[in-house]
Every structure is written in C-alpha cells, then in structure tokens.
Amino acid sequence: MADFKDHFSRNAAQYSAFRPAYPDALFEWLAAHTAGHDLAWDCATGNGQAARGLARHYTHVVGTDASAGQLEHAFVNPRILYRVAPAEHSGLDDGTADIVTVAQALHWLPLTPFFAEVQRVLARGGLVAFWGYGLPSASSARLDQELQRFYAVIVGPYWPPERQMVDEHYRSVDFPFVELEVPPFAIEHPLTRRGLEGYLRTWSATQRYRSARPNDDPLDQIAPVLAAEWPDPDEMRVVRWPMFVRAGRRS
C-alpha cells in the first residue's frame, strides 16, 4: 500500500454533514456514456457522495477508501458495498467495472499504480471519470472575495502540495485513457451561513491550520464579512461550485 496521507478521518462526521452533493446531471451523463450498468467502482469514496449518485444508474456500486473513519460515516444504500482498500488494490476482478470514478480526491492517489488498476478492472466500453470543484460562490461579490482570501491567504500556507492539482483542474495529470469531451457541470446546493462555515472547516488546510494553531480559529478572520453579507446565519441561500471533469475510455 502506498504512503497514505489521511487528512480527513478525524473530521469524517463534518465531512459527511457539510460537503456538497454532486449534480444529478453529471451521473446521467456518465451513465449515458457507459456500455454496461452493472458495476461501478467509486475510488476514494469518502462518505459515499459519488457512490450514492452512481447507485441510481448502476446495479452494484463498490466504494473503496483507505480511510476507515470516512467509511464509518458513509451513506447507507443497498446497492453500495463499502470496503477499506487502497486505490491501487480495488479487489475487483479483471474487466468487470463498467465505470470507475474519483470525486474530488484524485490528488491524494498514487496515480501510476491507480491508473494501472483502472486499466485492469475496466470492462469493454467502460468509462473512467474523475472530477473536482473550485471555490464556492455565495451570490455576494464581497463575500466571494473574502472566501478567496480565506483560501489563498489565511489557510493558504496550510494546503498540502497535492492541492495544486485541483487548482490546475487536474490538467497536469497525464491521462492514459482515450479522453472524451465533457460538458460543463456545476454544483448548486442550498446552505445556511452555518452550513458554509461547516464546509470551510472540512478543508484539509483549515484542519491543518487548527492543528498547528489550536487556540486560533481561522474562520474568525472572515467572520465580520460573513456576518455583514449574510446577517441571518440560518437563512438558506444557493451556493454554487464550478466543476471540472475529465473522462475517458481504456486505451
């Protein structure tokens, strides 16, 4: 098993509660581009957000994650089987997966052995897709600017180096598959201000900041703007995250 950097087990319950769900349109597009719909493998499944979406289109979904803590908080679904496993050792038989997905987690995986595993388990006509999303937009230019400052300046020094791949929309990844053109997608999710704050606390950089400075909450530094731009902490607003997706077939 490759060296696993677990940034999320300690806050798995928060991750499950506050991370946004992926749009139905994404899973509809993925299903329309796979020849079979029997088995889906969601690697680095976390709490099963992508696995839950896949289960609406595939008979069997296997969600694997190297973090047992994350899987303890995974969504329960009769079509989904969760198990602790590293990305490079799925436990699936050769040529059995109609689709392999990685949601907002490719940057944590050992890419060369993982892609070899994908090539091994993909069925004929199978699809591999991985995606991520950028900073949230909360319908206020001032608030969006403050979220950018929080990301880049306040917790910026605490991002693991792998985060650079997300900022590059995974375009720096050598993609050993026959790539497909993917339409644009976005996550749109109703949140309260408390929900947005909870989401910001799930960031690995926020958690590393708190570990390094246990008496200092980085959200305190943006609290005045949050309160001014979103006075009622329980008011629901639609928050939008732009997505980026890469998809392809076995070479």
N, C-alpha and C positions, 0 to 999 in steps of 0.2 A: 504493500500500500504506500503510495506517495505521501510525502510530508503534508499532513492535513492541518490547515490553519483554521481553527474553529472560532469564528468571530461572533457566532450567533446563539449557541446553545444556552448561554447564561440568560439571554433575554428572549428565549423562544416564545414565551407566552405573549410578550409585547409584539413580537414579530407577527404572530398569528392574529392578534387583535387589530393591528394598525396598518399592515401592508395592504395596498390596494389590489382589487381583483382585476384580472385581465379581461378584455372585452370579448363578448360572445363572437363578434365578427372575426376575430383572429382565429378562433378554433373552427369556425365554419370554413374559413379559407384553407386552413391546414387539412381539414377532413376532405375538402373538395379536391385536394392535390395528392391524396394518397390512394393507391390502388386497392388496399385492403383496410378493414376497420376492425380487426380482431384484437391486436395487441399494440399498446402504446407504452413506451418507456419514458418516464419523466425523471431525468437525472438531476441530482441536487434539488430534490423536490421541496425541501424545506418543510413548510406546513401544508403542502399539497395544493397550493393555489392553482398551479397549472394542471396538476393531475385532476383536480375537480372539473376543470373545463374540458379536459380530454375525455373524461368519463361520459360526457354527453354524446360523444361521437364514436367511441371505441368500446368494444365489449369488455376487454380486460385492460387495466392500467397497472403497471408496476412503477411505483415511486420509490426511488432509492436516494439515500442521503448518508453521508459519512457521519452526520451528527444525530446521535440517538435522541438528544434533547429536543431537536426540532421535530422529529417524528412523533414524540410524545404529545405534541400539540397539533398534529395533522388532522385535517378534515376527514371525518369518517364517511365512507361511501362503499357500498357493497361491491362495486366494480373495481375498487382500488386496493391493491396489495402493497403495503409499505414494508421496506426492509432496510436495515443498515448495511450499506455497501459503498465502497469507493467507486469513483466514476469509471475507473479502468477495469473494474471487475463486476459487471452487472449481474452475473449469474444466469443470464438468458441464453437460450440455445442459439446456434448459428441460424441466421436468416429468418428469424421469427418476428421481428419487430416491424410493424407497419409504419411507425413513426418514432423518432427519438427527439425529445425536446429538452432544452435547458433554459429556464426562465430567470433572468437577472442573476446568473450565477456562473457563467462560462469563465469569467476572470479568476475564479477560485480553483479551476480544474487543471490537472496536468494534461495539457492539450494533446501532445503526441500520443500517449497511450490511450487517452479517451477517444480520440478520433479513430484509432485502430480498432477499439472496441465497437464503436458505432458501425464501422465498415463490416465488422464481423456479424453483428446481430441484425442489421437491416435486411428486410425481406426484399424480394424483387419488386421494383416500383415503390419502395419505401422512401420516406422523407425524413430528413434531419432539419430541425429548425431551432435556432436559439435567438433570444431577444433580450432587450433591456429597455429601460426608460430613463428619461432625463429628469431635471428638476421640476417640481410641481409649480403650476401657475394657479393663483387663487383670486383672479379677477381684480386685482389691485396692483398697479404698476409699482407703487411704493413697497407693498408687501413682497412682490416678486423680487424686487431689488434687494430687499433685506434677506430673503431666502438665499439669493445668490451670494450675499456677503457671508451668511452663516456657513454655506457650503465651502466657499473658496478661502475665506479669511479666518473665521472663528474656529471651525473644526478642520479646515483645510490641511494643516500640518499633520493631522492625525489619520488621514486616509492611508490605508495600505497601498503600496505601489501598484498592486493589481488594478486598482480603481481607474488608472489611466486608460485601460482597455475600454471601460464603459464610456469615458469621456470621448473616446475615439469611435464610439458606436460599433465596436468590435471590427472596424475596418482594417485594423492592423493584424488581425488574425489570419494566418494562412489557412484558407478554407479548402480542404481536399475533397470537395464534392462538386457536382455539376450544379452550379448556382442558378436559382430561379429569381425572376423579378417579383418583388413583393410589394403590394400596395401599401400606402401609409396607414398606420393604425395609431390610436391614442387611447389611453385610459382616462375615463371620466368617472369620478366617484364622489358622491356626496359625503362631506365631512363637516364636523363641528371644528371650532378652533382647537378644542381639546384633542380632537382626533388628529389634526395636523401636527400638533405638538407631540402626540404619541408616535406618529410616523417618524418625525425627525429624531426621536430618541432611539429608533431602531437602526439608524445608520451606524455602520461599523466605526466610522470616525467619531461619532458622538459617544459611543461606548468606550472607545479608546481614550478620548478626552477625559471622560469621567473616571476611568481607571487611573490615569496619570494625575488627575487633579480632583480627588474625591470630594473636596469641600467646595467645588466650583461647578455650578450648572451652566453649561454654555447657552442654554435657552434664555437665561436671564438677560443676556446681552441683546436679544432681539425682542424681549417681552414688551417694551414700550411701544414699538411699532406694531406688533401683533395686536396689542390691546387697542391702539388707536384706529387701526384699519379694520379690525374685526371685534368691535366692542363687546358683543354678546358671545361668550365662549361656547354657548350651546346652540347658536344659530347655525343651521345647515347651509353650506354652500357647495357648489360643484367645483371640485379641484381637478385640474387636467394635467396629465403627464404625457408628453410626446414619446412615442415608442420608436424603436429601431429593430428591425427583424432581418435575419439572414436565413435563407432556406435553400436546400439543395437535395440532390439525389446521390446515391452511391456511385462513385466513379468506376 
